[in-house]
Amino acid sequence: MVVFEKTGKENAEAVLRIAFAKAIESGAPAVVLPSGTGETADAAWKMAQTLGYTGQIVVVRTVSKAALSGGNKMPAEKKKELEEKGITVVSCAHALSAGERGISGKFHGVYPLELMAQTLRTFGQGTKVAFECAVMALDTDAIPYGVPIISMGGSSYGVDTAVIMTPAYSADILDTKIHEMLCKPGLYKA
């Protein structure tokens, strides 16, 4: 496993290289990653072309945000451009918050999916995002069921974490398995 000194998009190129190389080596049928604006999706497509990955690339973006008045951070033109390159773009609610966050915000409690998300964050925000994006991709039938895939996540913009995992549908989320951490930020402080 590669451990980066810091979190963030400064690791994105290395993460993409590690993830796609492992996908080729392992025969993973899909690589999943988050991309809000499409910038990371573009970088992933370029890395896949460079390394010769011929499997499926799935980009997960969240549904439209209320703060954007029904808009999405990824412009419709960018989504279309990615799809024309053969990338599957998934738009759906966060698997580890969505409706629960609306309830906890209103009633000031903590609910099971939020606890699960926080537990995954103990491995880093990118691990939580990679886990969540893979479940979201499976929920929308964008990736095959019961097959290990490569999934990436990040701490804000870009990606800084990659894992090999077999996601389960959100209805069976506890059946999701992370098989191997490929890379992540270390965050070790004395």
C-alpha positions as CSV (number, residue, x, y, z in Angstrom):
1,M,0.0,0.0,0.0
2,V,1.2,3.5,-0.8
3,V,0.8,6.0,1.9
4,F,0.8,9.7,1.0
5,E,2.1,12.4,3.3
6,K,-0.9,14.7,2.8
7,T,-4.5,14.5,1.8
8,G,-5.9,16.1,-1.3
9,K,-5.8,16.4,-5.1
10,E,-2.0,16.7,-5.2
11,N,-2.1,12.9,-5.0
12,A,-4.6,12.5,-7.8
13,E,-2.2,11.6,-10.6
14,A,-0.5,9.0,-8.5
15,V,-3.8,7.6,-7.3
16,L,-5.2,7.3,-10.8
17,R,-2.0,5.6,-12.0
18,I,-2.1,3.1,-9.1
19,A,-5.8,2.4,-9.5
20,F,-5.8,1.8,-13.2
21,A,-2.6,-0.2,-13.1
22,K,-4.2,-2.5,-10.4
23,A,-7.4,-2.7,-12.5
24,I,-5.4,-3.9,-15.5
25,E,-3.3,-6.4,-13.3
26,S,-6.4,-7.8,-11.6
27,G,-8.8,-7.7,-14.5
28,A,-11.2,-5.5,-12.6
29,P,-14.2,-4.9,-14.9
30,A,-14.8,-1.4,-13.5
31,V,-13.1,1.6,-11.9
32,V,-15.3,3.9,-9.9
33,L,-14.5,7.5,-8.9
34,P,-16.2,10.6,-7.7
35,S,-16.1,13.8,-9.8
36,G,-18.2,16.8,-9.0
37,T,-17.1,19.1,-11.9
38,G,-15.7,16.5,-14.3
39,E,-12.0,17.5,-13.8
40,T,-11.1,14.2,-12.0
41,A,-13.1,12.3,-14.6
42,D,-11.1,13.9,-17.4
43,A,-7.9,13.0,-15.6
44,A,-9.1,9.4,-15.1
45,W,-10.0,9.0,-18.8
46,K,-6.5,10.2,-19.8
47,M,-4.8,7.9,-17.4
48,A,-6.9,4.9,-18.6
49,Q,-5.9,5.8,-22.2
50,T,-2.2,6.1,-21.2
51,L,-2.1,2.8,-19.4
52,G,-4.4,0.9,-21.8
53,Y,-7.3,0.1,-19.4
54,T,-10.2,-1.1,-21.5
55,G,-12.7,-1.7,-18.7
56,Q,-15.6,0.5,-17.6
57,I,-15.0,3.9,-16.0
58,V,-17.9,5.0,-13.8
59,V,-18.0,8.5,-12.5
60,V,-20.3,9.2,-9.5
61,R,-21.6,12.7,-8.9
62,T,-24.2,13.6,-6.4
63,V,-27.7,14.7,-7.2
64,S,-28.5,18.3,-7.7
65,K,-28.0,20.4,-4.5
66,A,-30.7,22.6,-3.1
67,A,-28.0,25.3,-2.7
68,L,-27.7,25.3,-6.5
69,S,-31.4,25.6,-7.0
70,G,-31.7,22.3,-8.8
71,G,-28.4,22.7,-10.6
72,N,-25.5,20.3,-10.5
73,K,-21.8,21.2,-10.0
74,M,-21.1,19.2,-13.2
75,P,-22.5,21.1,-16.2
76,A,-24.8,19.1,-18.5
77,E,-22.3,19.7,-21.3
78,K,-19.4,18.1,-19.3
79,K,-21.6,15.1,-18.5
80,K,-22.4,14.6,-22.2
81,E,-18.8,15.0,-23.1
82,L,-17.8,12.3,-20.6
83,E,-20.5,10.0,-21.8
84,E,-19.3,10.5,-25.4
85,K,-15.9,9.2,-24.3
86,G,-17.6,6.0,-23.0
87,I,-17.6,7.0,-19.3
88,T,-20.7,6.1,-17.3
89,V,-21.9,9.1,-15.3
90,V,-24.0,8.2,-12.2
91,S,-26.1,10.8,-10.4
92,C,-27.7,9.8,-7.1
93,A,-28.0,10.6,-3.5
94,H,-25.1,9.9,-1.1
95,A,-25.4,6.3,0.1
96,L,-24.2,7.1,3.6
97,S,-26.2,10.2,4.3
98,A,-29.0,11.4,1.9
99,G,-32.3,11.1,3.8
100,E,-30.7,10.4,7.1
101,R,-28.9,13.7,7.1
102,G,-32.1,15.5,6.6
103,I,-33.7,13.8,9.6
104,S,-30.6,14.2,11.9
105,G,-30.4,17.9,10.9
106,K,-34.0,18.4,11.9
107,F,-34.1,16.3,15.0
108,H,-30.5,16.7,16.1
109,G,-29.7,13.0,16.5
110,V,-27.2,10.6,15.0
111,Y,-28.4,7.7,12.9
112,P,-26.8,4.4,11.8
113,L,-25.6,5.5,8.3
114,E,-23.9,8.6,9.8
115,L,-22.1,6.3,12.3
116,M,-21.0,4.0,9.5
117,A,-19.7,7.0,7.5
118,Q,-17.8,8.3,10.5
119,T,-16.3,4.9,11.2
120,L,-15.1,4.7,7.6
121,R,-13.5,8.2,8.0
122,T,-11.2,6.7,10.6
123,F,-9.4,5.3,7.6
124,G,-9.6,8.7,5.9
125,Q,-12.3,10.7,4.1
126,G,-11.2,9.2,0.8
127,T,-12.0,5.7,2.1
128,K,-15.5,6.7,3.1
129,V,-16.0,8.3,-0.3
130,A,-14.6,5.3,-2.2
131,F,-16.9,3.0,-0.3
132,E,-19.9,5.2,-0.8
133,C,-19.3,5.8,-4.5
134,A,-19.0,2.1,-5.2
135,V,-22.4,1.4,-3.4
136,M,-24.0,4.3,-5.4
137,A,-22.7,2.9,-8.7
138,L,-24.0,-0.6,-7.8
139,D,-27.4,0.8,-6.8
140,T,-27.8,2.4,-10.2
141,D,-26.7,-0.9,-12.0
142,A,-23.6,0.9,-13.4
143,I,-21.3,-1.9,-12.3
144,P,-21.6,-5.7,-12.1
145,Y,-23.0,-7.2,-8.9
146,G,-20.7,-9.4,-6.7
147,V,-17.5,-8.6,-8.5
148,P,-14.4,-6.8,-7.1
149,I,-13.8,-3.4,-8.6
150,I,-11.4,-0.6,-8.0
151,S,-12.9,2.5,-6.3
152,M,-11.4,5.8,-5.5
153,G,-12.3,8.7,-3.2
154,G,-10.9,12.0,-2.0
155,S,-10.9,14.5,0.8
156,S,-12.3,17.4,-1.1
157,Y,-11.2,17.9,-4.7
158,G,-9.5,15.2,-6.7
159,V,-8.7,11.7,-5.4
160,D,-6.3,10.6,-2.7
161,T,-7.4,7.0,-1.9
162,A,-8.0,3.8,-3.9
163,V,-9.3,0.4,-2.8
164,I,-10.2,-2.9,-4.2
165,M,-13.7,-3.8,-3.0
166,T,-16.9,-5.7,-3.7
167,P,-19.8,-3.3,-3.0
168,A,-23.2,-4.4,-2.0
169,Y,-26.5,-2.6,-2.7
170,S,-27.4,0.0,-0.1
171,A,-30.2,-2.2,1.1
172,D,-27.4,-4.7,2.1
173,I,-24.7,-2.2,2.7
174,L,-23.1,-4.2,5.6
175,D,-22.3,-6.9,3.0
176,T,-19.8,-4.6,1.3
177,K,-16.2,-5.8,1.5
178,I,-13.0,-3.8,1.2
179,H,-10.4,-6.3,0.1
180,E,-7.3,-4.1,-0.2
181,M,-6.2,-0.6,0.4
182,L,-4.1,0.4,-2.6
183,C,-3.2,3.9,-1.4
184,K,-4.4,6.6,1.0
185,P,-3.1,9.6,3.0
186,G,-1.3,8.6,6.2
187,L,-2.0,11.6,8.4
188,Y,0.5,10.4,11.0
189,K,1.3,13.1,13.5
190,A,3.5,12.7,16.5
